[in-house]
Amino acid sequence: MSYEEWPEPGEYVVATVTRIVPYGAYVRLEEYGGKEGFVHISEISSSWVRNIRNFLREGQQAVFIVVRVDRRRGHVDLSLKRTSERDARAKLLEWKRSKKARFLLEIAASRIKRPLDDLYEEFIPLIEDEFGTVYNCFEAAAKEGLDALKDLDLPDDLKRALAEIAKESIRIRRAKIIGTLQLTCLRSNGVSIIREAIRRAKEVGDVNVYVIGCPNFRIEVQGDNYKEAEATLRKAVESAISYIKREGGQGSFSRAR
């Protein structure tokens, strides 16, 4: 981001508190070349603010929303109280990922012996068109390796560097859902029927089933997100229970608490 750029009113920004005064707090805008912003005491909280340091302190990084921008005078007025907690968390995560992506790009530039500015000028637009953000590109490469980059018109050495660095540096956190399957079958071949029910559950996807103590079985399902894990869990449970009931047994499921 160019240091000549300015934020727009209504935009969420990440800033570091540099100085607290009786009437508000001065902050440094991290995404805008260290430009200074100001948060008036009336914009810190909807409740009465007796001591600003109960809400902000020097050195603290926080998310604010831009209220007014006066480029001629170099003033950026911010608000803390007008931010929503959900949007602020999303903004902070986006900013942290952007910082990490830039750091990883610096490593890639060093490995292929190209200036970082060249990467930003020639290749980053291609990456952003394909993945939305550079961090998303690294995340995809961490999951899929070079296959994630096969459609990008990038030099081979850069692709290899991005894939290697992604594998080294990006930890993929997967969603996990745990529950208990109860499976019983009193037929003479009941054990085999239960085993087949478990096999059918496991073949649905990233599913593991462990014996807790008959008739209880621990089922663990993982996915890239909770929606995906939830869908896999539902299919696995339905597959196991529907099979065992067809074979004359009984099945039920309960979530872990």
ABEGO torsion letter per residue (X at the ends): XBAABBBBBGBBBBBBBABBBAAEBBBBBAAAGGBBBBBBAAAABABBBABAAAABBBGBBBBBBBABBBAAAGBBBBBAAABBAAAAAAAAAAAAAAAAAAAAAAAAAAAAGBBAAAAAAAAAAAAAAAAGBAAAAAAAAAAAEAAAAAABBBBAAAAAAAAAAAAAABBBBBBBBBBBBBBBBABAAAAAAAAAAAAAAAAAEBBBBBBAEOABBBBBBBBABAAAAAAAAAAAAAAAAAAAAAAGBBBBBBBBX
